Amino acid sequence: MSLDSHSYTSADPRMNRIPLPLDATDAHQEDELGQWQTYEVFQQRNRGEQHVHVGSLHGPNPEMALILAKEQFGRREKCANLWVVRTSDVFATSYEDADMFQHSFDKTYRESDGYRVKDTIEQFTKDLDRRLAKEAQASTDTVSAVAASASAPEAAAKVSEWKAIPLPDLGQGPRKVLVKR
């Protein structure tokens, strides 16, 4: 094995090494303080689960940061997948905007009481009940008048078995339903 080759092979068959180019220009990218970039590491323990932030590390580039993350966070615990993200690329809310996360415990939108039409519906229901009671009284008077004017006692008995209940007027004229008492 020569030292000038682009990759080193290990005598241990369990070790796989990634070939790194020796002439890479971005192999040692450093910031203005002379340090490598910081990367945030997210680990997925089992396939299908969510990725969880497990820590940070310094790396010269994303590929090397992924290798370093595998060595640091992937070898001790169970790991299915790793993500590395430049810390400078993470966009977060500020703590001054914490009010955007306040929960509204007012759940009136789930109930009919929460709508402004409640008063209108209640008024319509009262008006409808009043009209129905008024028309029911009128129809009872009409049925009684028909029963009184009938000459045969059988006709009067048949008419008194039924009660006429008026329905709301929908613009088609008055409607009534006969219901057996």
MODELLER restraints for C-alpha pairs under 7 A, 6 or more apart:
rsr = mdl.restraints
at = mdl.atoms
rsr.add(forms.Gaussian(group=physical.xy_distance, feature=features.Distance(at['CA:6:A'], at['CA:19:A']), mean=5.90, stdev=0.5))
rsr.add(forms.Gaussian(group=physical.xy_distance, feature=features.Distance(at['CA:6:A'], at['CA:20:A']), mean=6.09, stdev=0.5))
rsr.add(forms.Gaussian(group=physical.xy_distance, feature=features.Distance(at['CA:6:A'], at['CA:21:A']), mean=5.73, stdev=0.5))
rsr.add(forms.Gaussian(group=physical.xy_distance, feature=features.Distance(at['CA:6:A'], at['CA:22:A']), mean=6.41, stdev=0.5))
rsr.add(forms.Gaussian(group=physical.xy_distance, feature=features.Distance(at['CA:7:A'], at['CA:18:A']), mean=6.99, stdev=0.5))
rsr.add(forms.Gaussian(group=physical.xy_distance, feature=features.Distance(at['CA:7:A'], at['CA:19:A']), mean=4.37, stdev=0.5))
rsr.add(forms.Gaussian(group=physical.xy_distance, feature=features.Distance(at['CA:7:A'], at['CA:20:A']), mean=6.24, stdev=0.5))
rsr.add(forms.Gaussian(group=physical.xy_distance, feature=features.Distance(at['CA:9:A'], at['CA:17:A']), mean=6.95, stdev=0.5))
rsr.add(forms.Gaussian(group=physical.xy_distance, feature=features.Distance(at['CA:27:A'], at['CA:60:A']), mean=5.90, stdev=0.5))
rsr.add(forms.Gaussian(group=physical.xy_distance, feature=features.Distance(at['CA:27:A'], at['CA:61:A']), mean=6.64, stdev=0.5))
rsr.add(forms.Gaussian(group=physical.xy_distance, feature=features.Distance(at['CA:28:A'], at['CA:60:A']), mean=5.00, stdev=0.5))
rsr.add(forms.Gaussian(group=physical.xy_distance, feature=features.Distance(at['CA:29:A'], at['CA:36:A']), mean=6.27, stdev=0.5))
rsr.add(forms.Gaussian(group=physical.xy_distance, feature=features.Distance(at['CA:29:A'], at['CA:60:A']), mean=5.16, stdev=0.5))
rsr.add(forms.Gaussian(group=physical.xy_distance, feature=features.Distance(at['CA:29:A'], at['CA:61:A']), mean=6.88, stdev=0.5))
rsr.add(forms.Gaussian(group=physical.xy_distance, feature=features.Distance(at['CA:30:A'], at['CA:36:A']), mean=4.57, stdev=0.5))
rsr.add(forms.Gaussian(group=physical.xy_distance, feature=features.Distance(at['CA:30:A'], at['CA:37:A']), mean=6.43, stdev=0.5))
rsr.add(forms.Gaussian(group=physical.xy_distance, feature=features.Distance(at['CA:30:A'], at['CA:60:A']), mean=6.79, stdev=0.5))
rsr.add(forms.Gaussian(group=physical.xy_distance, feature=features.Distance(at['CA:31:A'], at['CA:37:A']), mean=6.56, stdev=0.5))
rsr.add(forms.Gaussian(group=physical.xy_distance, feature=features.Distance(at['CA:36:A'], at['CA:58:A']), mean=5.50, stdev=0.5))
rsr.add(forms.Gaussian(group=physical.xy_distance, feature=features.Distance(at['CA:36:A'], at['CA:59:A']), mean=5.27, stdev=0.5))
rsr.add(forms.Gaussian(group=physical.xy_distance, feature=features.Distance(at['CA:36:A'], at['CA:60:A']), mean=5.09, stdev=0.5))
rsr.add(forms.Gaussian(group=physical.xy_distance, feature=features.Distance(at['CA:37:A'], at['CA:58:A']), mean=5.43, stdev=0.5))
rsr.add(forms.Gaussian(group=physical.xy_distance, feature=features.Distance(at['CA:37:A'], at['CA:59:A']), mean=5.57, stdev=0.5))
rsr.add(forms.Gaussian(group=physical.xy_distance, feature=features.Distance(at['CA:37:A'], at['CA:60:A']), mean=6.15, stdev=0.5))
rsr.add(forms.Gaussian(group=physical.xy_distance, feature=features.Distance(at['CA:38:A'], at['CA:56:A']), mean=6.80, stdev=0.5))
rsr.add(forms.Gaussian(group=physical.xy_distance, feature=features.Distance(at['CA:38:A'], at['CA:57:A']), mean=5.66, stdev=0.5))
rsr.add(forms.Gaussian(group=physical.xy_distance, feature=features.Distance(at['CA:38:A'], at['CA:58:A']), mean=4.48, stdev=0.5))
rsr.add(forms.Gaussian(group=physical.xy_distance, feature=features.Distance(at['CA:38:A'], at['CA:59:A']), mean=6.44, stdev=0.5))
rsr.add(forms.Gaussian(group=physical.xy_distance, feature=features.Distance(at['CA:38:A'], at['CA:86:A']), mean=6.07, stdev=0.5))
rsr.add(forms.Gaussian(group=physical.xy_distance, feature=features.Distance(at['CA:38:A'], at['CA:87:A']), mean=5.69, stdev=0.5))
rsr.add(forms.Gaussian(group=physical.xy_distance, feature=features.Distance(at['CA:39:A'], at['CA:56:A']), mean=5.55, stdev=0.5))
rsr.add(forms.Gaussian(group=physical.xy_distance, feature=features.Distance(at['CA:39:A'], at['CA:57:A']), mean=5.39, stdev=0.5))
rsr.add(forms.Gaussian(group=physical.xy_distance, feature=features.Distance(at['CA:39:A'], at['CA:58:A']), mean=6.01, stdev=0.5))
rsr.add(forms.Gaussian(group=physical.xy_distance, feature=features.Distance(at['CA:39:A'], at['CA:65:A']), mean=6.98, stdev=0.5))
rsr.add(forms.Gaussian(group=physical.xy_distance, feature=features.Distance(at['CA:39:A'], at['CA:84:A']), mean=5.94, stdev=0.5))
rsr.add(forms.Gaussian(group=physical.xy_distance, feature=features.Distance(at['CA:39:A'], at['CA:85:A']), mean=5.27, stdev=0.5))
rsr.add(forms.Gaussian(group=physical.xy_distance, feature=features.Distance(at['CA:39:A'], at['CA:86:A']), mean=4.37, stdev=0.5))
rsr.add(forms.Gaussian(group=physical.xy_distance, feature=features.Distance(at['CA:39:A'], at['CA:87:A']), mean=5.14, stdev=0.5))
rsr.add(forms.Gaussian(group=physical.xy_distance, feature=features.Distance(at['CA:40:A'], at['CA:55:A']), mean=6.06, stdev=0.5))
rsr.add(forms.Gaussian(group=physical.xy_distance, feature=features.Distance(at['CA:40:A'], at['CA:56:A']), mean=4.46, stdev=0.5))
rsr.add(forms.Gaussian(group=physical.xy_distance, feature=features.Distance(at['CA:40:A'], at['CA:57:A']), mean=6.63, stdev=0.5))
rsr.add(forms.Gaussian(group=physical.xy_distance, feature=features.Distance(at['CA:40:A'], at['CA:84:A']), mean=5.55, stdev=0.5))
rsr.add(forms.Gaussian(group=physical.xy_distance, feature=features.Distance(at['CA:40:A'], at['CA:85:A']), mean=5.20, stdev=0.5))
rsr.add(forms.Gaussian(group=physical.xy_distance, feature=features.Distance(at['CA:40:A'], at['CA:86:A']), mean=6.21, stdev=0.5))
rsr.add(forms.Gaussian(group=physical.xy_distance, feature=features.Distance(at['CA:40:A'], at['CA:87:A']), mean=5.78, stdev=0.5))
rsr.add(forms.Gaussian(group=physical.xy_distance, feature=features.Distance(at['CA:41:A'], at['CA:53:A']), mean=5.87, stdev=0.5))
rsr.add(forms.Gaussian(group=physical.xy_distance, feature=features.Distance(at['CA:41:A'], at['CA:54:A']), mean=5.87, stdev=0.5))
rsr.add(forms.Gaussian(group=physical.xy_distance, feature=features.Distance(at['CA:41:A'], at['CA:55:A']), mean=5.44, stdev=0.5))
rsr.add(forms.Gaussian(group=physical.xy_distance, feature=features.Distance(at['CA:41:A'], at['CA:56:A']), mean=5.66, stdev=0.5))
rsr.add(forms.Gaussian(group=physical.xy_distance, feature=features.Distance(at['CA:41:A'], at['CA:69:A']), mean=6.71, stdev=0.5))
rsr.add(forms.Gaussian(group=physical.xy_distance, feature=features.Distance(at['CA:41:A'], at['CA:82:A']), mean=6.98, stdev=0.5))
rsr.add(forms.Gaussian(group=physical.xy_distance, feature=features.Distance(at['CA:41:A'], at['CA:83:A']), mean=5.70, stdev=0.5))
rsr.add(forms.Gaussian(group=physical.xy_distance, feature=features.Distance(at['CA:41:A'], at['CA:84:A']), mean=4.68, stdev=0.5))
rsr.add(forms.Gaussian(group=physical.xy_distance, feature=features.Distance(at['CA:41:A'], at['CA:85:A']), mean=6.67, stdev=0.5))
rsr.add(forms.Gaussian(group=physical.xy_distance, feature=features.Distance(at['CA:42:A'], at['CA:51:A']), mean=5.55, stdev=0.5))
rsr.add(forms.Gaussian(group=physical.xy_distance, feature=features.Distance(at['CA:42:A'], at['CA:52:A']), mean=5.09, stdev=0.5))
rsr.add(forms.Gaussian(group=physical.xy_distance, feature=features.Distance(at['CA:42:A'], at['CA:53:A']), mean=4.27, stdev=0.5))
rsr.add(forms.Gaussian(group=physical.xy_distance, feature=features.Distance(at['CA:42:A'], at['CA:54:A']), mean=5.70, stdev=0.5))
rsr.add(forms.Gaussian(group=physical.xy_distance, feature=features.Distance(at['CA:42:A'], at['CA:82:A']), mean=5.67, stdev=0.5))
rsr.add(forms.Gaussian(group=physical.xy_distance, feature=features.Distance(at['CA:42:A'], at['CA:83:A']), mean=4.95, stdev=0.5))
rsr.add(forms.Gaussian(group=physical.xy_distance, feature=features.Distance(at['CA:42:A'], at['CA:84:A']), mean=6.39, stdev=0.5))
rsr.add(forms.Gaussian(group=physical.xy_distance, feature=features.Distance(at['CA:43:A'], at['CA:51:A']), mean=5.09, stdev=0.5))
rsr.add(forms.Gaussian(group=physical.xy_distance, feature=features.Distance(at['CA:43:A'], at['CA:52:A']), mean=5.29, stdev=0.5))
rsr.add(forms.Gaussian(group=physical.xy_distance, feature=features.Distance(at['CA:43:A'], at['CA:53:A']), mean=6.36, stdev=0.5))
rsr.add(forms.Gaussian(group=physical.xy_distance, feature=features.Distance(at['CA:43:A'], at['CA:54:A']), mean=6.42, stdev=0.5))
rsr.add(forms.Gaussian(group=physical.xy_distance, feature=features.Distance(at['CA:43:A'], at['CA:79:A']), mean=6.72, stdev=0.5))
rsr.add(forms.Gaussian(group=physical.xy_distance, feature=features.Distance(at['CA:43:A'], at['CA:81:A']), mean=5.96, stdev=0.5))
rsr.add(forms.Gaussian(group=physical.xy_distance, feature=features.Distance(at['CA:43:A'], at['CA:82:A']), mean=4.67, stdev=0.5))
rsr.add(forms.Gaussian(group=physical.xy_distance, feature=features.Distance(at['CA:43:A'], at['CA:83:A']), mean=6.48, stdev=0.5))
rsr.add(forms.Gaussian(group=physical.xy_distance, feature=features.Distance(at['CA:44:A'], at['CA:50:A']), mean=6.03, stdev=0.5))
rsr.add(forms.Gaussian(group=physical.xy_distance, feature=features.Distance(at['CA:44:A'], at['CA:51:A']), mean=4.44, stdev=0.5))
rsr.add(forms.Gaussian(group=physical.xy_distance, feature=features.Distance(at['CA:44:A'], at['CA:52:A']), mean=6.39, stdev=0.5))
rsr.add(forms.Gaussian(group=physical.xy_distance, feature=features.Distance(at['CA:44:A'], at['CA:79:A']), mean=5.92, stdev=0.5))
rsr.add(forms.Gaussian(group=physical.xy_distance, feature=features.Distance(at['CA:44:A'], at['CA:80:A']), mean=5.51, stdev=0.5))
rsr.add(forms.Gaussian(group=physical.xy_distance, feature=features.Distance(at['CA:44:A'], at['CA:81:A']), mean=5.03, stdev=0.5))
rsr.add(forms.Gaussian(group=physical.xy_distance, feature=features.Distance(at['CA:44:A'], at['CA:82:A']), mean=6.25, stdev=0.5))
rsr.add(forms.Gaussian(group=physical.xy_distance, feature=features.Distance(at['CA:45:A'], at['CA:78:A']), mean=5.58, stdev=0.5))
rsr.add(forms.Gaussian(group=physical.xy_distance, feature=features.Distance(at['CA:45:A'], at['CA:79:A']), mean=4.36, stdev=0.5))
rsr.add(forms.Gaussian(group=physical.xy_distance, feature=features.Distance(at['CA:45:A'], at['CA:80:A']), mean=5.27, stdev=0.5))
rsr.add(forms.Gaussian(group=physical.xy_distance, feature=features.Distance(at['CA:46:A'], at['CA:79:A']), mean=6.51, stdev=0.5))
rsr.add(forms.Gaussian(group=physical.xy_distance, feature=features.Distance(at['CA:46:A'], at['CA:80:A']), mean=5.27, stdev=0.5))
rsr.add(forms.Gaussian(group=physical.xy_distance, feature=features.Distance(at['CA:47:A'], at['CA:80:A']), mean=5.81, stdev=0.5))
rsr.add(forms.Gaussian(group=physical.xy_distance, feature=features.Distance(at['CA:58:A'], at['CA:65:A']), mean=6.89, stdev=0.5))
rsr.add(forms.Gaussian(group=physical.xy_distance, feature=features.Distance(at['CA:59:A'], at['CA:65:A']), mean=4.63, stdev=0.5))
rsr.add(forms.Gaussian(group=physical.xy_distance, feature=features.Distance(at['CA:62:A'], at['CA:84:A']), mean=7.00, stdev=0.5))
rsr.add(forms.Gaussian(group=physical.xy_distance, feature=features.Distance(at['CA:65:A'], at['CA:84:A']), mean=6.88, stdev=0.5))
rsr.add(forms.Gaussian(group=physical.xy_distance, feature=features.Distance(at['CA:66:A'], at['CA:84:A']), mean=6.09, stdev=0.5))
rsr.add(forms.Gaussian(group=physical.xy_distance, feature=features.Distance(at['CA:108:A'], at['CA:114:A']), mean=4.41, stdev=0.5))
rsr.add(forms.Gaussian(group=physical.xy_distance, feature=features.Distance(at['CA:109:A'], at['CA:115:A']), mean=6.93, stdev=0.5))
rsr.add(forms.Gaussian(group=physical.xy_distance, feature=features.Distance(at['CA:132:A'], at['CA:166:A']), mean=6.19, stdev=0.5))
rsr.add(forms.Gaussian(group=physical.xy_distance, feature=features.Distance(at['CA:135:A'], at['CA:166:A']), mean=5.94, stdev=0.5))
rsr.add(forms.Gaussian(group=physical.xy_distance, feature=features.Distance(at['CA:136:A'], at['CA:164:A']), mean=6.83, stdev=0.5))
rsr.add(forms.Gaussian(group=physical.xy_distance, feature=features.Distance(at['CA:136:A'], at['CA:165:A']), mean=5.50, stdev=0.5))
rsr.add(forms.Gaussian(group=physical.xy_distance, feature=features.Distance(at['CA:136:A'], at['CA:166:A']), mean=6.23, stdev=0.5))
rsr.add(forms.Gaussian(group=physical.xy_distance, feature=features.Distance(at['CA:139:A'], at['CA:164:A']), mean=5.79, stdev=0.5))
rsr.add(forms.Gaussian(group=physical.xy_distance, feature=features.Distance(at['CA:140:A'], at['CA:163:A']), mean=6.91, stdev=0.5))
rsr.add(forms.Gaussian(group=physical.xy_distance, feature=features.Distance(at['CA:140:A'], at['CA:164:A']), mean=6.95, stdev=0.5))
rsr.add(forms.Gaussian(group=physical.xy_distance, feature=features.Distance(at['CA:143:A'], at['CA:159:A']), mean=6.85, stdev=0.5))
rsr.add(forms.Gaussian(group=physical.xy_distance, feature=features.Distance(at['CA:147:A'], at['CA:156:A']), mean=4.44, stdev=0.5))
rsr.add(forms.Gaussian(group=physical.xy_distance, feature=features.Distance(at['CA:147:A'], at['CA:159:A']), mean=6.13, stdev=0.5))
rsr.add(forms.Gaussian(group=physical.xy_distance, feature=features.Distance(at['CA:147:A'], at['CA:160:A']), mean=6.86, stdev=0.5))
rsr.add(forms.Gaussian(group=physical.xy_distance, feature=features.Distance(at['CA:148:A'], at['CA:156:A']), mean=7.00, stdev=0.5))
rsr.add(forms.Gaussian(group=physical.xy_distance, feature=features.Distance(at['CA:150:A'], at['CA:156:A']), mean=5.97, stdev=0.5))
rsr.add(forms.Gaussian(group=physical.xy_distance, feature=features.Distance(at['CA:161:A'], at['CA:180:A']), mean=5.83, stdev=0.5))
rsr.add(forms.Gaussian(group=physical.xy_distance, feature=features.Distance(at['CA:161:A'], at['CA:181:A']), mean=5.60, stdev=0.5))
rsr.add(forms.Gaussian(group=physical.xy_distance, feature=features.Distance(at['CA:162:A'], at['CA:178:A']), mean=6.15, stdev=0.5))
rsr.add(forms.Gaussian(group=physical.xy_distance, feature=features.Distance(at['CA:162:A'], at['CA:179:A']), mean=5.53, stdev=0.5))
rsr.add(forms.Gaussian(group=physical.xy_distance, feature=features.Distance(at['CA:162:A'], at['CA:180:A']), mean=4.43, stdev=0.5))
rsr.add(forms.Gaussian(group=physical.xy_distance, feature=features.Distance(at['CA:162:A'], at['CA:181:A']), mean=5.60, stdev=0.5))
rsr.add(forms.Gaussian(group=physical.xy_distance, feature=features.Distance(at['CA:163:A'], at['CA:178:A']), mean=5.51, stdev=0.5))
rsr.add(forms.Gaussian(group=physical.xy_distance, feature=features.Distance(at['CA:163:A'], at['CA:179:A']), mean=5.14, stdev=0.5))
rsr.add(forms.Gaussian(group=physical.xy_distance, feature=features.Distance(at['CA:163:A'], at['CA:180:A']), mean=6.09, stdev=0.5))
rsr.add(forms.Gaussian(group=physical.xy_distance, feature=features.Distance(at['CA:163:A'], at['CA:181:A']), mean=6.26, stdev=0.5))
rsr.add(forms.Gaussian(group=physical.xy_distance, feature=features.Distance(at['CA:164:A'], at['CA:176:A']), mean=6.15, stdev=0.5))
rsr.add(forms.Gaussian(group=physical.xy_distance, feature=features.Distance(at['CA:164:A'], at['CA:177:A']), mean=5.57, stdev=0.5))
rsr.add(forms.Gaussian(group=physical.xy_distance, feature=features.Distance(at['CA:164:A'], at['CA:178:A']), mean=4.45, stdev=0.5))
rsr.add(forms.Gaussian(group=physical.xy_distance, feature=features.Distance(at['CA:164:A'], at['CA:179:A']), mean=6.27, stdev=0.5))
rsr.add(forms.Gaussian(group=physical.xy_distance, feature=features.Distance(at['CA:165:A'], at['CA:176:A']), mean=5.40, stdev=0.5))
rsr.add(forms.Gaussian(group=physical.xy_distance, feature=features.Distance(at['CA:165:A'], at['CA:177:A']), mean=5.13, stdev=0.5))
rsr.add(forms.Gaussian(group=physical.xy_distance, feature=features.Distance(at['CA:165:A'], at['CA:178:A']), mean=6.19, stdev=0.5))
rsr.add(forms.Gaussian(group=physical.xy_distance, feature=features.Distance(at['CA:166:A'], at['CA:175:A']), mean=5.81, stdev=0.5))
rsr.add(forms.Gaussian(group=physical.xy_distance, feature=features.Distance(at['CA:166:A'], at['CA:176:A']), mean=4.10, stdev=0.5))
rsr.add(forms.Gaussian(group=physical.xy_distance, feature=features.Distance(at['CA:166:A'], at['CA:177:A']), mean=6.19, stdev=0.5))
rsr.add(forms.Gaussian(group=physical.xy_distance, feature=features.Distance(at['CA:167:A'], at['CA:175:A']), mean=5.37, stdev=0.5))
rsr.add(forms.Gaussian(group=physical.xy_distance, feature=features.Distance(at['CA:167:A'], at['CA:176:A']), mean=5.49, stdev=0.5))
rsr.add(forms.Gaussian(group=physical.xy_distance, feature=features.Distance(at['CA:169:A'], at['CA:175:A']), mean=6.78, stdev=0.5))
